[in-house]
C-alpha cells in the first residue's frame, strides 16, 4: 500500500471520517478545511502515524505546512521513513 493511501486511512480512522477519507487526494486541504481536523486532532493523527509507520515526530516538526494537505502530510511521512 502506498504511503499516501495509508495516510488517508489513518486520517479516516482517527478523525472518524468514514468513507469521506477515501475521496481525499494529494491536494485535499486538511488543517482549517476538514472540520474534524483541529489542533487536538493533530496530536491524535501524529500518534497514529508514529504507530503505523514506526516513526518518531519531534515537537518542533509539527508545523502548519506539514498538515496543509494530504500530500504534504504524506511527503512528511515519506521523509521520516527515508531519514
PDB file of N, CA, C and O in Angstrom:
ATOM      1  N   UNK A   1       0.859  -1.183   0.000  1.00  0.00           N
ATOM      2  CA  UNK A   1       0.000   0.000   0.000  1.00  0.00           C
ATOM      3  C   UNK A   1       0.898   1.237   0.000  1.00  0.00           C
ATOM      4  O   UNK A   1       1.881   1.295   0.739  1.00  0.00           O
ATOM      5  N   UNK A   2       0.563   2.212  -0.819  1.00  0.00           N
ATOM      6  CA  UNK A   2       1.336   3.443  -0.911  1.00  0.00           C
ATOM      7  C   UNK A   2       1.173   4.263   0.367  1.00  0.00           C
ATOM      8  O   UNK A   2       0.150   4.193   1.048  1.00  0.00           O
ATOM      9  N   UNK A   3       2.205   5.038   0.669  1.00  0.00           N
ATOM     10  CA  UNK A   3       2.184   5.864   1.881  1.00  0.00           C
ATOM     11  C   UNK A   3       0.959   6.766   1.899  1.00  0.00           C
ATOM     12  O   UNK A   3       0.299   6.888   2.930  1.00  0.00           O
ATOM     13  N   UNK A   4       0.648   7.397   0.774  1.00  0.00           N
ATOM     14  CA  UNK A   4      -0.495   8.324   0.767  1.00  0.00           C
ATOM     15  C   UNK A   4      -1.790   7.599   1.096  1.00  0.00           C
ATOM     16  O   UNK A   4      -2.657   8.151   1.774  1.00  0.00           O
ATOM     17  N   UNK A   5      -1.930   6.358   0.619  1.00  0.00           N
ATOM     18  CA  UNK A   5      -3.141   5.594   0.932  1.00  0.00           C
ATOM     19  C   UNK A   5      -3.211   5.252   2.415  1.00  0.00           C
ATOM     20  O   UNK A   5      -4.284   5.278   3.016  1.00  0.00           O
ATOM     21  N   UNK A   6      -2.061   4.932   2.999  1.00  0.00           N
ATOM     22  CA  UNK A   6      -2.038   4.644   4.441  1.00  0.00           C
ATOM     23  C   UNK A   6      -2.311   5.905   5.256  1.00  0.00           C
ATOM     24  O   UNK A   6      -2.982   5.846   6.287  1.00  0.00           O
ATOM     25  N   UNK A   7      -1.796   7.043   4.798  1.00  0.00           N
ATOM     26  CA  UNK A   7      -2.066   8.322   5.474  1.00  0.00           C
ATOM     27  C   UNK A   7      -3.559   8.615   5.422  1.00  0.00           C
ATOM     28  O   UNK A   7      -4.144   9.025   6.425  1.00  0.00           O
ATOM     29  N   UNK A   8      -4.176   8.411   4.276  1.00  0.00           N
ATOM     30  CA  UNK A   8      -5.627   8.624   4.157  1.00  0.00           C
ATOM     31  C   UNK A   8      -6.383   7.692   5.096  1.00  0.00           C
ATOM     32  O   UNK A   8      -7.377   8.088   5.705  1.00  0.00           O
ATOM     33  N   UNK A   9      -5.912   6.459   5.211  1.00  0.00           N
ATOM     34  CA  UNK A   9      -6.548   5.506   6.105  1.00  0.00           C
ATOM     35  C   UNK A   9      -6.422   5.953   7.566  1.00  0.00           C
ATOM     36  O   UNK A   9      -7.386   5.871   8.326  1.00  0.00           O
ATOM     37  N   UNK A  10      -5.242   6.420   7.952  1.00  0.00           N
ATOM     38  CA  UNK A  10      -5.031   6.928   9.308  1.00  0.00           C
ATOM     39  C   UNK A  10      -5.953   8.120   9.565  1.00  0.00           C
ATOM     40  O   UNK A  10      -6.582   8.200  10.621  1.00  0.00           O
ATOM     41  N   UNK A  11      -6.037   9.037   8.617  1.00  0.00           N
ATOM     42  CA  UNK A  11      -6.917  10.197   8.771  1.00  0.00           C
ATOM     43  C   UNK A  11      -8.363   9.759   8.935  1.00  0.00           C
ATOM     44  O   UNK A  11      -9.078  10.258   9.804  1.00  0.00           O
ATOM     45  N   UNK A  12      -8.786   8.828   8.098  1.00  0.00           N
ATOM     46  CA  UNK A  12     -10.168   8.350   8.167  1.00  0.00           C
ATOM     47  C   UNK A  12     -10.493   7.711   9.501  1.00  0.00           C
ATOM     48  O   UNK A  12     -11.563   7.933  10.069  1.00  0.00           O
ATOM     49  N   UNK A  13      -9.553   6.911   9.994  1.00  0.00           N
ATOM     50  CA  UNK A  13      -9.780   6.212  11.259  1.00  0.00           C
ATOM     51  C   UNK A  13      -9.713   7.157  12.457  1.00  0.00           C
ATOM     52  O   UNK A  13     -10.593   7.127  13.318  1.00  0.00           O
ATOM     53  N   UNK A  14      -8.684   7.989  12.519  1.00  0.00           N
ATOM     54  CA  UNK A  14      -8.500   8.826  13.708  1.00  0.00           C
ATOM     55  C   UNK A  14      -9.506   9.965  13.776  1.00  0.00           C
ATOM     56  O   UNK A  14      -9.903  10.381  14.864  1.00  0.00           O
ATOM     57  N   UNK A  15      -9.917  10.466  12.626  1.00  0.00           N
ATOM     58  CA  UNK A  15     -10.884  11.563  12.611  1.00  0.00           C
ATOM     59  C   UNK A  15     -12.317  11.068  12.457  1.00  0.00           C
ATOM     60  O   UNK A  15     -13.257  11.861  12.416  1.00  0.00           O
ATOM     61  N   UNK A  16     -12.473   9.757  12.374  1.00  0.00           N
ATOM     62  CA  UNK A  16     -13.781   9.124  12.200  1.00  0.00           C
ATOM     63  C   UNK A  16     -14.527   9.707  11.007  1.00  0.00           C
ATOM     64  O   UNK A  16     -15.682  10.119  11.109  1.00  0.00           O
ATOM     65  N   UNK A  17     -13.826   9.730   9.865  1.00  0.00           N
ATOM     66  CA  UNK A  17     -14.387  10.307   8.646  1.00  0.00           C
ATOM     67  C   UNK A  17     -15.123   9.292   7.790  1.00  0.00           C
ATOM     68  O   UNK A  17     -15.824   9.663   6.849  1.00  0.00           O
ATOM     69  N   UNK A  18     -14.971   8.034   8.103  1.00  0.00           N
ATOM     70  CA  UNK A  18     -15.614   7.002   7.303  1.00  0.00           C
ATOM     71  C   UNK A  18     -15.123   7.048   5.868  1.00  0.00           C
ATOM     72  O   UNK A  18     -13.933   7.238   5.617  1.00  0.00           O
ATOM     73  N   UNK A  19     -16.038   6.874   4.932  1.00  0.00           N
ATOM     74  CA  UNK A  19     -15.694   6.824   3.513  1.00  0.00           C
ATOM     75  C   UNK A  19     -15.242   8.177   2.956  1.00  0.00           C
ATOM     76  O   UNK A  19     -14.685   8.233   1.859  1.00  0.00           O
ATOM     77  N   UNK A  20     -15.469   9.244   3.677  1.00  0.00           N
ATOM     78  CA  UNK A  20     -15.025  10.567   3.181  1.00  0.00           C
ATOM     79  C   UNK A  20     -13.537  10.583   2.875  1.00  0.00           C
ATOM     80  O   UNK A  20     -13.115  11.190   1.891  1.00  0.00           O
ATOM     81  N   UNK A  21     -12.735   9.922   3.708  1.00  0.00           N
ATOM     82  CA  UNK A  21     -11.284   9.917   3.523  1.00  0.00           C
ATOM     83  C   UNK A  21     -10.884   9.214   2.231  1.00  0.00           C
ATOM     84  O   UNK A  21      -9.834   9.521   1.667  1.00  0.00           O
ATOM     85  N   UNK A  22     -11.698   8.279   1.752  1.00  0.00           N
ATOM     86  CA  UNK A  22     -11.393   7.576   0.507  1.00  0.00           C
ATOM     87  C   UNK A  22     -11.354   8.535  -0.679  1.00  0.00           C
ATOM     88  O   UNK A  22     -10.639   8.298  -1.653  1.00  0.00           O
ATOM     89  N   UNK A  23     -12.114   9.602  -0.596  1.00  0.00           N
ATOM     90  CA  UNK A  23     -12.170  10.580  -1.675  1.00  0.00           C
ATOM     91  C   UNK A  23     -11.081  11.635  -1.609  1.00  0.00           C
ATOM     92  O   UNK A  23     -11.008  12.501  -2.481  1.00  0.00           O
ATOM     93  N   UNK A  24     -10.238  11.579  -0.596  1.00  0.00           N
ATOM     94  CA  UNK A  24      -9.156  12.556  -0.465  1.00  0.00           C
ATOM     95  C   UNK A  24      -8.111  12.335  -1.557  1.00  0.00           C
ATOM     96  O   UNK A  24      -7.838  11.203  -1.954  1.00  0.00           O
ATOM     97  N   UNK A  25      -7.536  13.432  -2.031  1.00  0.00           N
ATOM     98  CA  UNK A  25      -6.430  13.381  -2.981  1.00  0.00           C
ATOM     99  C   UNK A  25      -5.243  14.110  -2.359  1.00  0.00           C
ATOM    100  O   UNK A  25      -5.345  14.635  -1.251  1.00  0.00           O
ATOM    101  N   UNK A  26      -4.123  14.142  -3.070  1.00  0.00           N
ATOM    102  CA  UNK A  26      -2.949  14.846  -2.561  1.00  0.00           C
ATOM    103  C   UNK A  26      -3.259  16.312  -2.288  1.00  0.00           C
ATOM    104  O   UNK A  26      -2.684  16.906  -1.375  1.00  0.00           O
ATOM    105  N   UNK A  27      -4.157  16.901  -3.067  1.00  0.00           N
ATOM    106  CA  UNK A  27      -4.470  18.327  -2.953  1.00  0.00           C
ATOM    107  C   UNK A  27      -5.517  18.641  -1.896  1.00  0.00           C
ATOM    108  O   UNK A  27      -5.780  19.811  -1.618  1.00  0.00           O
ATOM    109  N   UNK A  28      -6.114  17.623  -1.306  1.00  0.00           N
ATOM    110  CA  UNK A  28      -7.164  17.855  -0.307  1.00  0.00           C
ATOM    111  C   UNK A  28      -6.583  18.620   0.876  1.00  0.00           C
ATOM    112  O   UNK A  28      -5.627  18.179   1.514  1.00  0.00           O
ATOM    113  N   UNK A  29      -7.176  19.762   1.151  1.00  0.00           N
ATOM    114  CA  UNK A  29      -6.732  20.587   2.271  1.00  0.00           C
ATOM    115  C   UNK A  29      -7.198  19.957   3.576  1.00  0.00           C
ATOM    116  O   UNK A  29      -8.285  19.385   3.653  1.00  0.00           O
ATOM    117  N   UNK A  30      -6.360  20.072   4.594  1.00  0.00           N
ATOM    118  CA  UNK A  30      -6.676  19.477   5.885  1.00  0.00           C
ATOM    119  C   UNK A  30      -6.935  20.525   6.954  1.00  0.00           C
ATOM    120  O   UNK A  30      -8.085  20.869   7.228  1.00  0.00           O
ATOM    121  N   UNK A  31      -5.865  21.031   7.558  1.00  0.00           N
ATOM    122  CA  UNK A  31      -5.999  21.940   8.702  1.00  0.00           C
ATOM    123  C   UNK A  31      -6.763  23.189   8.281  1.00  0.00           C
ATOM    124  O   UNK A  31      -6.324  23.922   7.395  1.00  0.00           O
ATOM    125  N   UNK A  32      -7.894  23.427   8.911  1.00  0.00           N
ATOM    126  CA  UNK A  32      -8.732  24.574   8.591  1.00  0.00           C
ATOM    127  C   UNK A  32      -9.788  24.274   7.545  1.00  0.00           C
ATOM    128  O   UNK A  32     -10.692  25.082   7.336  1.00  0.00           O
ATOM    129  N   UNK A  33      -9.693  23.118   6.878  1.00  0.00           N
ATOM    130  CA  UNK A  33     -10.662  22.770   5.841  1.00  0.00           C
ATOM    131  C   UNK A  33     -11.538  21.579   6.242  1.00  0.00           C
ATOM    132  O   UNK A  33     -12.727  21.544   5.922  1.00  0.00           O
ATOM    133  N   UNK A  34     -10.956  20.618   6.933  1.00  0.00           N
ATOM    134  CA  UNK A  34     -11.709  19.467   7.436  1.00  0.00           C
ATOM    135  C   UNK A  34     -12.072  19.787   8.883  1.00  0.00           C
ATOM    136  O   UNK A  34     -11.202  19.902   9.746  1.00  0.00           O
ATOM    137  N   UNK A  35     -13.356  19.927   9.128  1.00  0.00           N
ATOM    138  CA  UNK A  35     -13.822  20.384  10.447  1.00  0.00           C
ATOM    139  C   UNK A  35     -13.299  19.524  11.591  1.00  0.00           C
ATOM    140  O   UNK A  35     -13.006  20.038  12.671  1.00  0.00           O
ATOM    141  N   UNK A  36     -13.181  18.227  11.361  1.00  0.00           N
ATOM    142  CA  UNK A  36     -12.729  17.318  12.411  1.00  0.00           C
ATOM    143  C   UNK A  36     -11.228  17.455  12.710  1.00  0.00           C
ATOM    144  O   UNK A  36     -10.749  16.975  13.738  1.00  0.00           O
ATOM    145  N   UNK A  37     -10.499  18.106  11.812  1.00  0.00           N
ATOM    146  CA  UNK A  37      -9.046  18.200  11.942  1.00  0.00           C
ATOM    147  C   UNK A  37      -8.674  19.513  12.615  1.00  0.00           C
ATOM    148  O   UNK A  37      -8.330  20.492  11.953  1.00  0.00           O
ATOM    149  N   UNK A  38      -8.749  19.517  13.951  1.00  0.00           N
ATOM    150  CA  UNK A  38      -8.404  20.701  14.722  1.00  0.00           C
ATOM    151  C   UNK A  38      -7.078  20.466  15.440  1.00  0.00           C
ATOM    152  O   UNK A  38      -6.421  19.449  15.217  1.00  0.00           O
ATOM    153  N   UNK A  39      -6.689  21.391  16.287  1.00  0.00           N
ATOM    154  CA  UNK A  39      -5.390  21.281  16.959  1.00  0.00           C
ATOM    155  C   UNK A  39      -5.288  20.043  17.848  1.00  0.00           C
ATOM    156  O   UNK A  39      -4.208  19.470  17.983  1.00  0.00           O
ATOM    157  N   UNK A  40      -6.376  19.634  18.443  1.00  0.00           N
ATOM    158  CA  UNK A  40      -6.358  18.427  19.271  1.00  0.00           C
ATOM    159  C   UNK A  40      -6.217  17.178  18.394  1.00  0.00           C
ATOM    160  O   UNK A  40      -5.562  16.212  18.786  1.00  0.00           O
ATOM    161  N   UNK A  41      -6.824  17.202  17.226  1.00  0.00           N
ATOM    162  CA  UNK A  41      -6.749  16.061  16.320  1.00  0.00           C
ATOM    163  C   UNK A  41      -5.342  15.876  15.777  1.00  0.00           C
ATOM    164  O   UNK A  41      -4.948  14.756  15.452  1.00  0.00           O
ATOM    165  N   UNK A  42      -4.577  16.960  15.673  1.00  0.00           N
ATOM    166  CA  UNK A  42      -3.201  16.860  15.185  1.00  0.00           C
ATOM    167  C   UNK A  42      -2.412  15.878  16.052  1.00  0.00           C
ATOM    168  O   UNK A  42      -1.687  15.032  15.530  1.00  0.00           O
ATOM    169  N   UNK A  43      -2.549  15.988  17.342  1.00  0.00           N
ATOM    170  CA  UNK A  43      -1.832  15.105  18.264  1.00  0.00           C
ATOM    171  C   UNK A  43      -2.242  13.651  18.039  1.00  0.00           C
ATOM    172  O   UNK A  43      -1.393  12.761  18.009  1.00  0.00           O
ATOM    173  N   UNK A  44      -3.519  13.417  17.886  1.00  0.00           N
ATOM    174  CA  UNK A  44      -4.026  12.070  17.662  1.00  0.00           C
ATOM    175  C   UNK A  44      -3.515  11.509  16.340  1.00  0.00           C
ATOM    176  O   UNK A  44      -3.119  10.345  16.272  1.00  0.00           O
ATOM    177  N   UNK A  45      -3.521  12.319  15.301  1.00  0.00           N
ATOM    178  CA  UNK A  45      -3.048  11.885  13.980  1.00  0.00           C
ATOM    179  C   UNK A  45      -1.549  11.595  14.029  1.00  0.00           C
ATOM    180  O   UNK A  45      -1.092  10.589  13.487  1.00  0.00           O
ATOM    181  N   UNK A  46      -0.789  12.468  14.671  1.00  0.00           N
ATOM    182  CA  UNK A  46       0.662  12.254  14.774  1.00  0.00           C
ATOM    183  C   UNK A  46       0.947  10.937  15.503  1.00  0.00           C
ATOM    184  O   UNK A  46       1.789  10.155  15.061  1.00  0.00           O
ATOM    185  N   UNK A  47       0.262  10.693  16.596  1.00  0.00           N
ATOM    186  CA  UNK A  47       0.450   9.450  17.346  1.00  0.00           C
ATOM    187  C   UNK A  47       0.110   8.238  16.480  1.00  0.00           C
ATOM    188  O   UNK A  47       0.839   7.247  16.483  1.00  0.00           O
ATOM    189  N   UNK A  48      -0.986   8.318  15.747  1.00  0.00           N
ATOM    190  CA  UNK A  48      -1.393   7.203  14.881  1.00  0.00           C
ATOM    191  C   UNK A  48      -0.373   6.978  13.763  1.00  0.00           C
ATOM    192  O   UNK A  48      -0.079   5.834  13.418  1.00  0.00           O
ATOM    193  N   UNK A  49       0.166   8.055  13.197  1.00  0.00           N
ATOM    194  CA  UNK A  49       1.185   7.926  12.149  1.00  0.00           C
ATOM    195  C   UNK A  49       2.461   7.301  12.707  1.00  0.00           C
ATOM    196  O   UNK A  49       3.088   6.464  12.057  1.00  0.00           O
ATOM    197  N   UNK A  50       2.840   7.713  13.912  1.00  0.00           N
ATOM    198  CA  UNK A  50       4.023   7.142  14.549  1.00  0.00           C
ATOM    199  C   UNK A  50       3.858   5.631  14.726  1.00  0.00           C
ATOM    200  O   UNK A  50       4.775   4.858  14.451  1.00  0.00           O
ATOM    201  N   UNK A  51       2.688   5.229  15.185  1.00  0.00           N
ATOM    202  CA  UNK A  51       2.426   3.812  15.409  1.00  0.00           C
ATOM    203  C   UNK A  51       2.359   3.038  14.100  1.00  0.00           C
ATOM    204  O   UNK A  51       2.918   1.946  13.997  1.00  0.00           O
ATOM    205  N   UNK A  52       1.687   3.589  13.106  1.00  0.00           N
ATOM    206  CA  UNK A  52       1.503   2.898  11.826  1.00  0.00           C
ATOM    207  C   UNK A  52       2.819   2.709  11.089  1.00  0.00           C
ATOM    208  O   UNK A  52       3.087   1.637  10.548  1.00  0.00           O
ATOM    209  N   UNK A  53       3.640   3.758  11.069  1.00  0.00           N
ATOM    210  CA  UNK A  53       4.853   3.743  10.261  1.00  0.00           C
ATOM    211  C   UNK A  53       6.129   3.489  11.055  1.00  0.00           C
ATOM    212  O   UNK A  53       7.203   3.363  10.468  1.00  0.00           O
ATOM    213  N   UNK A  54       6.029   3.412  12.379  1.00  0.00           N
ATOM    214  CA  UNK A  54       7.216   3.192  13.191  1.00  0.00           C
ATOM    215  C   UNK A  54       8.187   4.362  13.139  1.00  0.00           C
ATOM    216  O   UNK A  54       9.404   4.179  13.142  1.00  0.00           O
ATOM    217  N   UNK A  55       7.628   5.571  13.092  1.00  0.00           N
ATOM    218  CA  UNK A  55       8.445   6.789  13.043  1.00  0.00           C
ATOM    219  C   UNK A  55       8.281   7.548  14.352  1.00  0.00           C
ATOM    220  O   UNK A  55       7.404   7.243  15.160  1.00  0.00           O
ATOM    221  N   UNK A  56       9.138   8.536  14.544  1.00  0.00           N
ATOM    222  CA  UNK A  56       9.016   9.421  15.703  1.00  0.00           C
ATOM    223  C   UNK A  56       9.014  10.856  15.204  1.00  0.00           C
ATOM    224  O   UNK A  56       9.899  11.259  14.449  1.00  0.00           O
ATOM    225  N   UNK A  57       8.020  11.626  15.627  1.00  0.00           N
ATOM    226  CA  UNK A  57       7.875  13.016  15.216  1.00  0.00           C
ATOM    227  C   UNK A  57       8.240  13.907  16.398  1.00  0.00           C
ATOM    228  O   UNK A  57       7.618  13.839  17.459  1.00  0.00           O
ATOM    229  N   UNK A  58       9.243  14.729  16.202  1.00  0.00           N
ATOM    230  CA  UNK A  58       9.652  15.698  17.230  1.00  0.00           C
ATOM    231  C   UNK A  58       8.615  16.821  17.307  1.00  0.00           C
ATOM    232  O   UNK A  58       7.957  17.139  16.316  1.00  0.00           O
ATOM    233  N   UNK A  59       8.479  17.410  18.480  1.00  0.00           N
ATOM    234  CA  UNK A  59       7.527  18.507  18.658  1.00  0.00           C
ATOM    235  C   UNK A  59       7.782  19.654  17.696  1.00  0.00           C
ATOM    236  O   UNK A  59       6.837  20.252  17.182  1.00  0.00           O
ATOM    237  N   UNK A  60       9.067  19.973  17.441  1.00  0.00           N
ATOM    238  CA  UNK A  60       9.374  21.105  16.561  1.00  0.00           C
ATOM    239  C   UNK A  60       9.150  20.793  15.082  1.00  0.00           C
ATOM    240  O   UNK A  60       9.300  21.678  14.239  1.00  0.00           O
ATOM    241  N   UNK A  61       8.794  19.555  14.756  1.00  0.00           N
ATOM    242  CA  UNK A  61       8.476  19.191  13.378  1.00  0.00           C
ATOM    243  C   UNK A  61       6.998  19.382  13.065  1.00  0.00           C
ATOM    244  O   UNK A  61       6.589  19.309  11.906  1.00  0.00           O
ATOM    245  N   UNK A  62       6.212  19.623  14.080  1.00  0.00           N
ATOM    246  CA  UNK A  62       4.768  19.793  13.889  1.00  0.00           C
ATOM    247  C   UNK A  62       4.502  21.242  13.501  1.00  0.00           C
ATOM    248  O   UNK A  62       4.391  22.129  14.348  1.00  0.00           O
ATOM    249  N   UNK A  63       4.404  21.448  12.193  1.00  0.00           N
ATOM    250  CA  UNK A  63       4.184  22.783  11.635  1.00  0.00           C
ATOM    251  C   UNK A  63       2.945  22.767  10.755  1.00  0.00           C
ATOM    252  O   UNK A  63       2.567  21.723  10.223  1.00  0.00           O
ATOM    253  N   UNK A  64       2.323  23.907  10.604  1.00  0.00           N
ATOM    254  CA  UNK A  64       1.103  24.007   9.803  1.00  0.00           C
ATOM    255  C   UNK A  64       1.314  23.520   8.375  1.00  0.00           C
ATOM    256  O   UNK A  64       0.407  22.932   7.786  1.00  0.00           O
ATOM    257  N   UNK A  65       2.503  23.757   7.805  1.00  0.00           N
ATOM    258  CA  UNK A  65       2.767  23.365   6.421  1.00  0.00           C
ATOM    259  C   UNK A  65       2.679  21.852   6.244  1.00  0.00           C
ATOM    260  O   UNK A  65       2.259  21.373   5.191  1.00  0.00           O
ATOM    261  N   UNK A  66       3.070  21.102   7.263  1.00  0.00           N
ATOM    262  CA  UNK A  66       3.019  19.643   7.199  1.00  0.00           C
ATOM    263  C   UNK A  66       1.580  19.174   7.063  1.00  0.00           C
ATOM    264  O   UNK A  66       1.301  18.198   6.367  1.00  0.00           O
ATOM    265  N   UNK A  67       0.673  19.866   7.725  1.00  0.00           N
ATOM    266  CA  UNK A  67      -0.728  19.458   7.763  1.00  0.00           C
ATOM    267  C   UNK A  67      -1.614  20.269   6.825  1.00  0.00           C
ATOM    268  O   UNK A  67      -2.834  20.288   6.988  1.00  0.00           O
ATOM    269  N   UNK A  68      -1.018  20.932   5.854  1.00  0.00           N
ATOM    270  CA  UNK A  68      -1.784  21.757   4.920  1.00  0.00           C
ATOM    271  C   UNK A  68      -2.660  20.900   4.009  1.00  0.00           C
ATOM    272  O   UNK A  68      -3.834  21.206   3.802  1.00  0.00           O
ATOM    273  N   UNK A  69      -2.086  19.830   3.468  1.00  0.00           N
ATOM    274  CA  UNK A  69      -2.820  18.948   2.557  1.00  0.00           C
ATOM    275  C   UNK A  69      -2.485  17.497   2.854  1.00  0.00           C
ATOM    276  O   UNK A  69      -1.548  17.199   3.595  1.00  0.00           O
ATOM    277  N   UNK A  70      -3.255  16.611   2.273  1.00  0.00           N
ATOM    278  CA  UNK A  70      -2.966  15.183   2.406  1.00  0.00           C
ATOM    279  C   UNK A  70      -1.594  14.892   1.808  1.00  0.00           C
ATOM    280  O   UNK A  70      -0.826  14.107   2.364  1.00  0.00           O
ATOM    281  N   UNK A  71      -1.284  15.522   0.674  1.00  0.00           N
ATOM    282  CA  UNK A  71       0.003  15.319   0.019  1.00  0.00           C
ATOM    283  C   UNK A  71       1.177  15.794   0.861  1.00  0.00           C
ATOM    284  O   UNK A  71       2.203  15.117   0.926  1.00  0.00           O
ATOM    285  N   UNK A  72       1.041  16.945   1.506  1.00  0.00           N
ATOM    286  CA  UNK A  72       2.147  17.447   2.326  1.00  0.00           C
ATOM    287  C   UNK A  72       2.365  16.550   3.545  1.00  0.00           C
ATOM    288  O   UNK A  72       3.499  16.375   3.989  1.00  0.00           O
ATOM    289  N   UNK A  73       1.294  15.986   4.084  1.00  0.00           N
ATOM    290  CA  UNK A  73       1.420  15.067   5.209  1.00  0.00           C
ATOM    291  C   UNK A  73       2.077  13.755   4.755  1.00  0.00           C
ATOM    292  O   UNK A  73       2.932  13.213   5.455  1.00  0.00           O
ATOM    293  N   UNK A  74       1.678  13.253   3.592  1.00  0.00           N
ATOM    294  CA  UNK A  74       2.289  12.035   3.053  1.00  0.00           C
ATOM    295  C   UNK A  74       3.765  12.263   2.740  1.00  0.00           C
ATOM    296  O   UNK A  74       4.592  11.385   2.988  1.00  0.00           O
ATOM    297  N   UNK A  75       4.100  13.427   2.200  1.00  0.00           N
ATOM    298  CA  UNK A  75       5.503  13.764   1.920  1.00  0.00           C
ATOM    299  C   UNK A  75       6.317  13.780   3.203  1.00  0.00           C
ATOM    300  O   UNK A  75       7.448  13.295   3.233  1.00  0.00           O
ATOM    301  N   UNK A  76       5.747  14.334   4.257  1.00  0.00           N
ATOM    302  CA  UNK A  76       6.424  14.376   5.549  1.00  0.00           C
ATOM    303  C   UNK A  76       6.705  12.954   6.053  1.00  0.00           C
ATOM    304  O   UNK A  76       7.806  12.656   6.517  1.00  0.00           O
ATOM    305  N   UNK A  77       5.702  12.093   5.956  1.00  0.00           N
ATOM    306  CA  UNK A  77       5.882  10.707   6.400  1.00  0.00           C
ATOM    307  C   UNK A  77       6.964  10.030   5.560  1.00  0.00           C
ATOM    308  O   UNK A  77       7.816   9.320   6.094  1.00  0.00           O
ATOM    309  N   UNK A  78       6.928  10.251   4.247  1.00  0.00           N
ATOM    310  CA  UNK A  78       7.963   9.676   3.371  1.00  0.00           C
ATOM    311  C   UNK A  78       9.351  10.127   3.780  1.00  0.00           C
ATOM    312  O   UNK A  78      10.288   9.329   3.796  1.00  0.00           O
ATOM    313  N   UNK A  79       9.488  11.408   4.112  1.00  0.00           N
ATOM    314  CA  UNK A  79      10.792  11.935   4.543  1.00  0.00           C
ATOM    315  C   UNK A  79      11.252  11.270   5.837  1.00  0.00           C
ATOM    316  O   UNK A  79      12.432  10.957   5.998  1.00  0.00           O
ATOM    317  N   UNK A  80      10.313  11.059   6.757  1.00  0.00           N
ATOM    318  CA  UNK A  80      10.652  10.400   8.019  1.00  0.00           C
ATOM    319  C   UNK A  80      11.074   8.951   7.782  1.00  0.00           C
ATOM    320  O   UNK A  80      11.967   8.442   8.460  1.00  0.00           O
ATOM    321  N   UNK A  81      10.446   8.303   6.838  1.00  0.00           N
ATOM    322  CA  UNK A  81      10.756   6.909   6.543  1.00  0.00           C
ATOM    323  C   UNK A  81      12.127   6.741   5.889  1.00  0.00           C
ATOM    324  O   UNK A  81      12.774   5.706   6.046  1.00  0.00           O
ATOM    325  N   UNK A  82      12.562   7.761   5.159  1.00  0.00           N
ATOM    326  CA  UNK A  82      13.836   7.646   4.436  1.00  0.00           C
ATOM    327  C   UNK A  82      14.987   8.264   5.188  1.00  0.00           C
ATOM    328  O   UNK A  82      16.129   8.186   4.735  1.00  0.00           O
ATOM    329  N   UNK A  83      14.717   8.884   6.341  1.00  0.00           N
ATOM    330  CA  UNK A  83      15.816   9.514   7.085  1.00  0.00           C
ATOM    331  C   UNK A  83      16.345   8.628   8.184  1.00  0.00           C
ATOM    332  O   UNK A  83      17.269   9.016   8.899  1.00  0.00           O
TER     333      UNK A  83
END
